[in-house]
C-alpha cells in the first residue's frame, strides 16, 4: 500500500457505491470497511497513515471556513469528518480543494446543498473517517488495535505533504452560494 494504492482503493469504492448523497457516509464507509478488512493488517495501517496525511493537508483555516459556510457552522469533530469527506471525493476533487478551498463551490454535492436538494452535512464522513479502525479490528480481532499498530508504524518515507498555508479567509464563490452563512461568519 502506498499513496497511489490508497487513492485507487478510494476510487474503487466510489465507483461501486450508489452515487446518491443520501446516506453516502454510511454506504461509502461500510464499503471501505469491507475492502480494507480483506487486506493484510499491515496494509490497513499504511492506508491509515496516508489517510491521516491527506486529512492533515486539508486541515486549514480556509477549508474550515468553507465547512462553516456549507454546513452553517462547524465544530472540531465535524471538521474532522468534513476533511474525511473531502478525501472521499477522490484525488481530482481533493487536489482542487487542497489548492483552493473555494473550488468546493463547483462540486455537485455543494451545489445541491446550496439548492436544498442535498443534506447540509452530506460531506461529513464519520464512518469513512474511522473505517480503517473498524477494518483492522475485523481483520485481526483486536479491539482498538489500529491505535497501537499505527503508533508502532515507521514509514519508509515521511509524509509527502507540508502544512497548508492560508493566504486569505475569503471564499467568494462559496459565500455567494451560502449568503446567510457568509453574513453570520463575517
Residue frames as a rotation matrix with the C-alpha (Angstrom) as fourth column:
UNK 1
0.589 0.808 0.000 0.00
0.808 -0.589 0.000 0.00
0.000 0.000 -1.000 0.00
UNK 2
-0.710 -0.692 -0.131 1.27
0.683 -0.722 0.112 3.44
-0.172 -0.011 0.985 -0.96
UNK 3
-0.562 0.514 -0.648 -0.42
-0.194 -0.844 -0.501 6.76
-0.804 -0.156 0.574 -1.65
UNK 4
-0.635 0.325 -0.701 -1.45
-0.750 -0.040 0.661 5.68
0.187 0.945 0.269 -5.15
UNK 5
-0.760 0.342 -0.553 -2.86
0.302 0.939 0.165 2.45
0.575 -0.042 -0.817 -3.71
UNK 6
-0.694 0.502 -0.516 -4.77
0.441 -0.270 -0.856 4.45
-0.569 -0.822 -0.034 -1.12
UNK 7
-0.483 0.500 -0.718 -6.32
-0.660 -0.747 -0.076 6.62
-0.575 0.438 0.691 -3.83
UNK 8
-0.730 0.202 -0.652 -7.03
-0.457 0.566 0.687 3.56
0.508 0.799 -0.321 -6.02
UNK 9
-0.782 0.455 -0.427 -8.93
0.612 0.693 -0.382 1.94
0.122 -0.560 -0.819 -3.16
UNK 10
-0.526 0.590 -0.612 -10.94
0.083 -0.681 -0.727 5.11
-0.846 -0.434 0.310 -2.53
UNK 11
-0.534 0.291 -0.794 -11.75
-0.820 -0.406 0.403 5.46
-0.206 0.866 0.456 -6.23
UNK 12
-0.848 0.193 -0.494 -12.73
-0.042 0.904 0.425 1.79
0.529 0.380 -0.759 -6.45
UNK 13
-0.649 0.638 -0.414 -15.15
0.676 0.233 -0.699 2.14
-0.349 -0.733 -0.583 -3.56
UNK 14
-0.491 0.459 -0.740 -16.56
-0.356 -0.881 -0.311 5.37
-0.795 0.111 0.596 -5.04
UNK 15
-0.703 0.166 -0.691 -17.21
-0.683 0.114 0.722 3.56
0.199 0.979 0.033 -8.31
UNK 16
-0.790 0.326 -0.519 -19.08
0.263 0.945 0.193 0.76
0.553 0.016 -0.833 -6.55
UNK 17
-0.624 0.605 -0.495 -21.40
0.576 -0.073 -0.814 2.71
-0.528 -0.793 -0.303 -4.25
UNK 18
0.283 0.831 0.478 -24.63
0.956 -0.287 -0.067 4.39
0.081 0.476 -0.876 -5.30
UNK 19
-0.600 -0.658 0.456 -23.71
0.654 -0.731 -0.195 7.98
0.462 0.181 0.868 -6.23
UNK 20
0.433 0.804 0.407 -26.70
0.301 -0.554 0.776 9.46
0.850 -0.214 -0.482 -4.38
UNK 21
-0.510 -0.655 0.557 -25.67
-0.262 -0.499 -0.826 11.70
0.819 -0.568 0.083 -1.47
UNK 22
0.502 0.719 0.482 -28.39
-0.754 0.091 0.650 10.23
0.424 -0.689 0.587 0.76
UNK 23
0.884 -0.153 0.441 -26.58
-0.239 0.662 0.710 8.17
-0.401 -0.733 0.549 3.42
UNK 24
0.686 -0.674 -0.274 -23.31
-0.279 0.104 -0.955 8.44
0.672 0.731 -0.117 1.46
UNK 25
-0.087 -0.765 0.638 -21.22
-0.966 -0.091 -0.241 8.31
0.243 -0.638 -0.731 4.64
UNK 26
0.234 0.232 0.944 -22.74
-0.627 0.778 -0.036 5.02
-0.743 -0.583 0.328 5.73
UNK 27
0.970 0.191 0.148 -22.65
-0.015 0.659 -0.752 3.40
-0.242 0.728 0.642 2.27
UNK 28
0.565 -0.823 -0.061 -19.15
-0.390 -0.201 -0.899 4.61
0.727 0.532 -0.434 1.43
UNK 29
-0.053 -0.602 0.797 -17.80
-0.993 -0.053 -0.106 3.89
0.106 -0.797 -0.595 4.91
UNK 30
0.467 0.295 0.833 -19.24
-0.484 0.874 -0.039 0.38
-0.740 -0.385 0.552 5.09
UNK 31
0.989 -0.147 -0.021 -17.90
0.051 0.473 -0.880 -0.47
0.139 0.869 0.475 1.63
UNK 32
0.287 -0.937 0.198 -14.48
-0.636 -0.341 -0.692 0.87
0.716 0.073 -0.694 2.65
UNK 33
0.092 -0.201 0.975 -14.52
-0.916 0.367 0.162 -1.22
-0.390 -0.908 -0.151 5.84
UNK 34
0.831 0.296 0.471 -15.29
-0.124 0.924 -0.362 -4.33
-0.542 0.243 0.804 3.79
UNK 35
0.832 -0.552 -0.056 -12.48
-0.029 0.058 -0.998 -3.61
0.554 0.832 0.032 1.31
UNK 36
0.106 -0.840 0.531 -9.93
-0.838 -0.364 -0.408 -2.74
0.536 -0.402 -0.742 3.97
UNK 37
0.337 0.080 0.938 -10.79
-0.789 0.568 0.235 -5.75
-0.514 -0.819 0.255 6.16
UNK 38
0.984 0.040 0.174 -9.92
0.063 0.833 -0.550 -8.02
-0.167 0.552 0.817 3.21
UNK 39
0.521 -0.851 0.064 -6.37
-0.358 -0.286 -0.889 -6.59
0.774 0.440 -0.454 3.12
UNK 40
-0.005 -0.616 -0.788 -3.43
0.755 0.514 -0.407 -7.71
0.656 -0.597 0.462 5.24
UNK 41
0.700 0.321 -0.638 -3.43
0.699 -0.488 0.523 -5.77
-0.143 -0.812 -0.566 8.56
UNK 42
-0.282 -0.881 -0.380 -0.13
0.673 -0.464 0.577 -4.10
-0.684 -0.093 0.723 7.63
UNK 43
-0.683 0.087 0.725 -1.81
0.626 -0.441 0.643 -2.56
0.376 0.893 0.247 4.57
UNK 44
0.470 0.882 -0.016 -4.63
0.720 -0.373 0.585 -1.22
0.510 -0.287 -0.811 6.74
UNK 45
0.366 -0.441 -0.820 -2.04
0.692 -0.460 0.556 0.50
-0.622 -0.771 0.137 8.94
UNK 46
-0.716 -0.688 0.122 -0.37
0.571 -0.476 0.669 2.07
-0.402 0.548 0.734 5.90
UNK 47
-0.205 0.740 0.640 -3.75
0.735 -0.316 0.600 3.15
0.647 0.593 -0.479 4.49
UNK 48
0.710 0.506 -0.489 -4.45
0.703 -0.472 0.532 4.95
0.038 -0.722 -0.691 7.78
UNK 49
-0.140 -0.860 -0.491 -1.02
0.674 -0.446 0.589 6.58
-0.725 -0.249 0.642 7.65
UNK 50
-0.850 -0.177 0.496 -1.77
0.514 -0.484 0.708 8.07
0.115 0.857 0.502 4.22
UNK 51
0.171 0.971 0.168 -5.36
0.763 -0.239 0.600 8.93
0.623 0.026 -0.782 5.20
UNK 52
0.508 -0.040 -0.860 -4.02
0.738 -0.495 0.459 10.91
-0.444 -0.868 -0.222 8.17
UNK 53
-0.582 -0.797 -0.163 -1.57
0.546 -0.531 0.648 12.71
-0.603 0.288 0.744 5.89
UNK 54
-0.582 0.459 0.672 -4.31
0.613 -0.296 0.733 13.60
0.535 0.838 -0.109 3.42
UNK 55
0.519 0.805 -0.286 -6.50
0.787 -0.321 0.527 14.89
0.333 -0.499 -0.800 6.23
UNK 56
0.099 -0.599 -0.794 -3.60
0.697 -0.528 0.486 16.96
-0.710 -0.602 0.365 7.58
UNK 57
-0.754 -0.489 0.439 -3.10
0.644 -0.419 0.640 18.52
-0.129 0.765 0.631 4.15
UNK 58
-0.318 0.710 0.629 -6.62
0.397 -0.503 0.768 19.98
0.861 0.494 -0.122 4.06
UNK 59
0.341 0.390 -0.855 -6.79
0.937 -0.073 0.341 20.87
0.070 -0.918 -0.390 7.75
UNK 60
-0.759 -0.593 0.267 -6.55
0.607 -0.794 -0.037 24.62
0.234 0.134 0.963 7.16
UNK 61
-0.628 0.507 -0.590 -8.40
0.135 -0.676 -0.725 27.77
-0.767 -0.535 0.356 8.11
UNK 62
-0.640 0.386 -0.664 -9.70
-0.759 -0.452 0.469 28.21
-0.119 0.804 0.582 4.55
UNK 63
-0.655 0.425 -0.625 -11.13
0.008 0.831 0.556 24.69
0.755 0.360 -0.548 4.41
UNK 64
-0.684 0.425 -0.593 -12.61
0.708 0.193 -0.679 25.16
-0.174 -0.884 -0.433 7.88
UNK 65
-0.646 0.460 -0.610 -14.21
-0.346 -0.888 -0.303 28.40
-0.681 0.015 0.732 6.70
UNK 66
-0.666 0.401 -0.629 -15.59
-0.598 0.217 0.772 26.50
0.446 0.890 0.095 3.69
UNK 67
-0.681 0.405 -0.610 -17.06
0.526 0.850 -0.022 23.88
0.509 -0.336 -0.792 6.03
UNK 68
-0.689 0.426 -0.586 -18.63
0.390 -0.464 -0.796 26.61
-0.610 -0.777 0.154 8.20
UNK 69
-0.645 0.454 -0.615 -20.22
-0.696 -0.682 0.226 28.22
-0.316 0.574 0.755 5.15
UNK 70
-0.624 0.370 -0.688 -21.53
-0.379 0.626 0.681 24.96
0.683 0.686 -0.251 3.69
UNK 71
-0.433 0.400 -0.808 -22.78
0.639 0.768 0.037 23.49
0.635 -0.500 -0.588 6.97
UNK 72
0.357 0.528 0.771 -23.79
-0.111 -0.796 0.596 26.79
0.928 -0.298 -0.226 8.61
UNK 73
0.505 -0.333 0.796 -21.24
-0.862 -0.156 0.482 26.17
-0.037 -0.930 -0.366 11.36
UNK 74
0.618 -0.360 -0.699 -18.59
-0.027 0.879 -0.476 23.55
0.786 0.313 0.534 12.06
UNK 75
0.773 -0.342 0.535 -17.00
-0.593 -0.089 0.800 22.36
-0.226 -0.935 -0.272 15.32
UNK 76
-0.186 -0.978 0.095 -13.81
-0.899 0.208 0.386 20.35
-0.397 -0.014 -0.918 15.78
UNK 77
-0.426 0.046 0.903 -15.26
0.037 0.999 -0.034 16.85
-0.904 0.019 -0.428 15.31
UNK 78
0.673 0.728 0.130 -17.46
0.217 -0.027 -0.976 18.00
-0.707 0.685 -0.176 12.44
UNK 79
0.556 -0.534 -0.637 -14.43
-0.795 -0.565 -0.222 19.49
-0.241 0.630 -0.738 10.73
UNK 80
-0.516 -0.744 0.425 -12.51
-0.592 0.668 0.450 16.23
-0.619 -0.019 -0.785 11.04
UNK 81
-0.064 0.606 0.793 -15.46
0.420 0.737 -0.530 14.39
-0.905 0.300 -0.302 9.44
UNK 82
0.834 0.344 -0.431 -15.66
-0.165 -0.590 -0.791 17.09
-0.527 0.731 -0.435 6.76
UNK 83
0.000 -0.918 -0.396 -11.96
-0.933 -0.143 0.331 16.59
-0.360 0.369 -0.857 5.91
UNK 84
-0.582 -0.117 0.805 -12.63
-0.008 0.990 0.138 12.85
-0.813 0.074 -0.577 5.62
UNK 85
0.475 0.844 0.248 -15.47
0.351 0.077 -0.933 13.72
-0.807 0.530 -0.260 3.24
UNK 86
0.580 -0.345 -0.738 -13.07
-0.716 -0.648 -0.259 15.72
-0.389 0.679 -0.623 1.07
UNK 87
-0.573 -0.796 0.194 -10.79
-0.635 0.581 0.510 12.69
-0.518 0.169 -0.838 0.84
UNK 88
-0.251 0.557 0.792 -13.78
0.297 0.823 -0.485 10.55
-0.921 0.113 -0.372 -0.16
UNK 89
0.643 0.513 -0.569 -14.31
-0.313 -0.503 -0.806 12.79
-0.699 0.696 -0.163 -3.20
UNK 90
0.733 -0.436 0.522 -11.21
0.659 0.646 -0.386 11.24
-0.169 0.627 0.760 -4.80
UNK 91
-0.125 -0.959 -0.256 -7.84
0.831 -0.242 0.501 12.63
-0.543 -0.150 0.827 -5.85
UNK 92
-0.415 -0.033 0.909 -9.05
0.742 -0.590 0.318 15.05
0.526 0.807 0.269 -8.52
UNK 93
0.539 0.694 0.478 -11.51
0.240 -0.670 0.702 16.94
0.807 -0.263 -0.528 -6.31
UNK 94
0.737 -0.334 -0.588 -9.28
0.634 0.040 0.772 16.58
-0.235 -0.942 0.241 -3.28
UNK 95
-0.301 -0.937 0.175 -6.38
0.936 -0.255 0.244 18.18
-0.185 0.237 0.954 -5.16
UNK 96
-0.206 0.309 0.928 -8.52
0.495 -0.786 0.372 21.05
0.844 0.536 0.009 -6.36
UNK 97
0.798 0.599 0.069 -9.84
0.209 -0.383 0.900 21.73
0.566 -0.703 -0.430 -2.87
UNK 98
0.460 -0.721 -0.519 -6.41
0.818 0.117 0.563 21.41
-0.345 -0.683 0.643 -1.24
UNK 99
-0.541 -0.683 0.491 -5.15
0.830 -0.529 0.178 24.05
0.138 0.503 0.853 -3.68
UNK 100
-0.879 0.338 0.337 -8.19
-0.301 -0.940 0.157 26.34
0.371 0.037 0.928 -3.31
UNK 101
-0.823 0.568 -0.017 -10.98
0.347 0.478 -0.807 25.65
-0.450 -0.670 -0.590 -0.82
UNK 102
-0.288 0.735 -0.614 -13.29
-0.556 -0.650 -0.518 27.91
-0.780 0.192 0.596 -2.83
UNK 103
-0.763 -0.030 -0.646 -13.26
-0.592 0.434 0.679 25.23
0.260 0.901 -0.348 -5.57
UNK 104
-0.855 0.509 0.098 -15.83
0.357 0.714 -0.602 23.40
-0.376 -0.480 -0.792 -3.43
UNK 105
-0.264 0.784 -0.562 -18.38
-0.426 -0.618 -0.661 25.84
-0.866 0.065 0.496 -4.87
UNK 106
-0.283 0.092 -0.955 -18.14
-0.954 0.074 0.290 23.88
0.098 0.993 0.067 -8.13
UNK 107
-0.991 -0.129 0.022 -18.73
-0.131 0.984 -0.118 20.42
-0.006 -0.119 -0.993 -6.64
UNK 108
-0.449 0.879 -0.161 -22.19
-0.100 0.130 0.986 18.94
0.888 0.459 0.030 -7.43
UNK 109
-0.113 0.416 -0.902 -22.87
0.889 0.447 0.095 17.99
0.443 -0.792 -0.420 -3.79
UNK 110
-0.698 -0.194 -0.690 -22.12
0.549 -0.764 -0.340 21.53
-0.461 -0.615 0.640 -2.59
UNK 111
-0.898 0.438 -0.039 -24.32
-0.343 -0.642 0.686 22.97
0.276 0.629 0.727 -5.32
UNK 112
-0.230 0.829 -0.511 -27.04
0.311 0.560 0.768 20.54
0.922 0.018 -0.386 -4.20
UNK 113
-0.354 0.039 -0.935 -26.61
0.934 -0.049 -0.355 21.67
-0.059 -0.998 -0.020 -0.60
UNK 114
-0.936 -0.041 -0.349 -26.98
0.044 -0.999 0.000 25.31
-0.349 -0.015 0.937 -1.69
UNK 115
-0.671 0.715 -0.195 -30.11
-0.429 -0.160 0.889 24.40
0.605 0.680 0.414 -3.68
UNK 116
-0.250 0.576 0.778 -31.59
-0.932 0.074 -0.354 22.48
-0.261 -0.814 0.519 -0.75
UNK 117
0.604 0.494 -0.626 -31.62
-0.693 0.713 -0.107 19.12
0.393 0.498 0.773 -2.57
UNK 118
0.087 -0.648 -0.757 -28.69
0.304 0.741 -0.599 17.59
0.949 -0.178 0.261 -0.66
UNK 119
0.822 0.215 -0.527 -28.36
0.544 -0.024 0.839 17.42
0.168 -0.976 -0.136 3.12
UNK 120
0.813 -0.466 0.349 -26.15
-0.464 -0.881 -0.095 20.18
0.352 -0.085 -0.932 4.53
UNK 121
0.302 -0.700 0.647 -23.96
-0.778 0.211 0.591 17.57
-0.550 -0.682 -0.481 6.27
UNK 122
0.983 0.176 -0.047 -23.52
-0.167 0.770 -0.616 15.23
-0.072 0.613 0.787 3.29
UNK 123
0.427 -0.893 -0.145 -19.77
-0.293 0.015 -0.956 15.82
0.856 0.450 -0.255 3.21
UNK 124
0.016 -0.399 0.917 -19.32
-0.997 0.057 0.042 14.71
-0.070 -0.915 -0.397 6.83
UNK 125
0.405 0.030 -0.914 -17.94
-0.440 0.882 -0.166 11.17
0.802 0.469 0.370 6.58
UNK 126
0.176 -0.308 0.935 -17.58
-0.979 0.046 0.199 9.77
-0.105 -0.950 -0.293 10.10
UNK 127
0.832 0.145 0.535 -17.98
-0.154 0.988 -0.028 6.12
-0.532 -0.059 0.845 9.09
UNK 128
0.798 -0.592 0.114 -15.31
0.271 0.184 -0.945 6.57
0.538 0.785 0.307 6.43
UNK 129
0.384 -0.675 0.630 -13.10
-0.723 -0.644 -0.249 8.53
0.574 -0.360 -0.735 8.84
UNK 130
-0.027 -0.350 0.936 -12.91
-0.908 0.401 0.124 5.51
-0.419 -0.847 -0.328 11.16
UNK 131
0.803 0.432 -0.409 -13.21
-0.583 0.713 -0.391 2.76
0.123 0.553 0.824 8.53
UNK 132
0.029 -0.865 -0.501 -9.60
-0.394 0.451 -0.801 1.61
0.919 0.220 -0.328 8.88
UNK 133
-0.617 -0.225 0.754 -10.04
-0.784 0.084 -0.616 1.22
0.075 -0.971 -0.228 12.64
UNK 134
0.345 0.830 0.438 -13.12
-0.770 0.517 -0.374 -0.96
-0.536 -0.208 0.818 12.19
UNK 135
0.747 -0.097 -0.657 -11.50
-0.490 0.588 -0.644 -2.92
0.449 0.803 0.392 9.36
UNK 136
-0.341 -0.940 -0.016 -8.37
-0.614 0.236 -0.754 -3.58
0.712 -0.247 -0.657 11.42
UNK 137
-0.406 0.279 0.870 -10.50
-0.820 0.308 -0.481 -4.91
-0.402 -0.910 0.103 14.26
UNK 138
0.707 0.707 -0.023 -12.40
-0.625 0.610 -0.487 -7.18
-0.331 0.359 0.873 11.85
UNK 139
0.547 -0.556 -0.626 -9.19
-0.471 0.413 -0.779 -8.41
0.692 0.721 -0.036 10.24
UNK 140
-0.469 -0.880 -0.078 -7.29
-0.348 0.265 -0.899 -9.07
0.812 -0.395 -0.430 13.47
UNK 141
0.308 0.653 -0.692 -9.93
0.523 0.492 0.696 -9.50
0.795 -0.576 -0.190 16.16
UNK 142
-0.508 -0.564 -0.651 -8.05
0.860 -0.286 -0.423 -6.91
0.052 -0.775 0.630 18.25
UNK 143
0.611 0.792 0.007 -10.39
0.783 -0.605 0.144 -4.23
0.118 -0.082 -0.990 19.56
UNK 144
0.962 -0.195 -0.191 -8.89
-0.167 -0.974 0.151 -0.77
-0.215 -0.113 -0.970 19.02
UNK 145
0.485 -0.813 0.322 -5.77
0.621 0.580 0.528 -2.49
-0.616 -0.056 0.786 17.68
UNK 146
0.449 -0.319 0.835 -5.09
0.761 -0.354 -0.544 0.04
0.469 0.879 0.084 14.94
UNK 147
0.947 -0.112 0.302 -4.32
-0.234 -0.883 0.406 2.72
0.221 -0.455 -0.863 17.52
UNK 148
0.548 -0.777 0.310 -1.32
-0.179 0.254 0.951 0.73
-0.817 -0.576 0.000 18.75
UNK 149
0.291 -0.427 0.856 -0.34
0.828 0.561 -0.001 -0.56
-0.480 0.709 0.517 15.32
UNK 150
0.730 0.019 0.683 -0.40
0.474 -0.734 -0.486 2.97
0.492 0.679 -0.545 13.88
UNK 151
0.879 -0.433 0.198 1.73
-0.454 -0.638 0.622 4.28
-0.143 -0.637 -0.757 16.75
UNK 152
0.341 -0.764 0.548 4.26
0.028 0.591 0.806 1.49
-0.940 -0.259 0.223 16.13
UNK 153
0.716 -0.009 0.698 4.35
0.676 0.258 -0.691 2.04
-0.174 0.966 0.191 12.34
UNK 154
-0.004 -0.771 -0.637 7.54
0.015 -0.637 0.770 3.53
-1.000 -0.007 0.014 10.97
UNK 155
0.908 0.417 -0.040 7.08
-0.021 -0.050 -0.999 4.74
-0.418 0.908 -0.037 7.40
UNK 156
0.278 -0.810 0.516 9.73
0.925 0.370 0.082 4.20
-0.258 0.455 0.853 4.79
UNK 157
-0.678 -0.427 0.598 9.47
0.576 -0.814 0.072 7.87
0.457 0.393 0.798 3.96
UNK 158
-0.757 0.400 -0.516 7.82
0.259 -0.542 -0.799 10.88
-0.600 -0.739 0.307 5.63
UNK 159
0.353 0.934 0.052 4.53
0.576 -0.173 -0.799 12.37
-0.737 0.312 -0.599 4.54
UNK 160
-0.460 -0.529 0.713 4.98
0.888 -0.270 0.372 13.98
-0.004 0.804 0.594 1.14
UNK 161
0.394 0.710 0.584 2.91
0.629 -0.671 0.392 16.96
0.670 0.213 -0.711 2.30
UNK 162
-0.843 -0.537 -0.027 3.50
0.401 -0.595 -0.697 20.15
0.358 -0.598 0.717 4.17
UNK 163
-0.345 0.727 -0.593 1.17
0.691 -0.231 -0.685 22.08
-0.635 -0.646 -0.423 6.40
UNK 164
0.160 0.477 0.864 -1.24
0.931 -0.364 0.028 24.19
0.328 0.800 -0.503 4.37
UNK 165
-0.824 -0.343 -0.451 -0.74
0.461 -0.869 -0.183 27.92
-0.329 -0.358 0.874 4.29
UNK 166
0.212 0.971 0.110 -3.72
0.948 -0.177 -0.264 30.24
-0.237 0.160 -0.958 4.23
UNK 167
-0.781 -0.531 0.329 -3.39
0.610 -0.762 0.217 33.40
0.135 0.369 0.919 2.21
UNK 168
-0.740 0.609 0.285 -6.96
-0.558 -0.793 0.244 34.59
0.375 0.021 0.927 2.63
UNK 169
-0.813 0.525 0.251 -10.07
0.137 0.592 -0.794 33.58
-0.566 -0.611 -0.553 4.52
UNK 170
-0.105 0.802 -0.588 -12.39
-0.739 -0.459 -0.494 34.96
-0.666 0.383 0.640 1.85
UNK 171
-0.775 0.016 0.631 -14.13
0.336 0.857 0.391 32.34
-0.535 0.515 -0.670 -0.28
UNK 172
-0.682 0.508 -0.526 -16.17
-0.588 -0.809 -0.019 34.43
-0.435 0.296 0.850 -2.74
UNK 173
-0.579 0.495 -0.648 -17.79
-0.469 0.448 0.761 31.59
0.667 0.745 -0.027 -4.69
UNK 174
-0.568 0.371 -0.735 -18.88
0.670 0.727 -0.151 29.73
0.478 -0.578 -0.661 -1.55
UNK 175
-0.794 0.274 -0.542 -20.00
0.246 -0.670 -0.700 32.98
-0.555 -0.690 0.465 0.08
UNK 176
-0.685 0.564 -0.461 -22.21
-0.727 -0.494 0.477 33.61
0.042 0.662 0.748 -2.98
UNK 177
-0.466 0.505 -0.727 -23.76
-0.028 0.812 0.582 30.13
0.884 0.292 -0.364 -2.65
UNK 178
0.022 0.395 -0.918 -24.32
0.904 0.385 0.187 30.45
0.427 -0.834 -0.349 1.11
UNK 179
-0.256 -0.174 0.951 -25.00
0.104 -0.983 -0.152 34.17
0.961 0.060 0.269 1.73
UNK 180
0.754 0.572 0.323 -26.75
-0.258 -0.194 0.946 33.66
0.604 -0.797 0.002 5.10
UNK 181
0.738 -0.563 -0.371 -23.80
0.671 0.561 0.484 31.73
-0.064 -0.607 0.792 6.49
UNK 182
-0.157 -0.845 0.511 -21.36
0.821 -0.399 -0.409 34.22
0.549 0.355 0.756 4.99
UNK 183
0.135 0.282 0.950 -23.16
-0.165 -0.939 0.302 37.14
0.977 -0.197 -0.081 6.64
UNK 184
0.960 0.279 -0.010 -23.17
-0.055 0.224 0.973 35.37
0.274 -0.934 0.230 10.00
UNK 185
0.609 -0.772 -0.179 -19.46
0.769 0.521 0.371 34.50
-0.193 -0.364 0.911 9.93
UNK 186
0.171 -0.548 0.819 -18.21
0.494 -0.672 -0.552 37.95
0.853 0.498 0.156 8.90
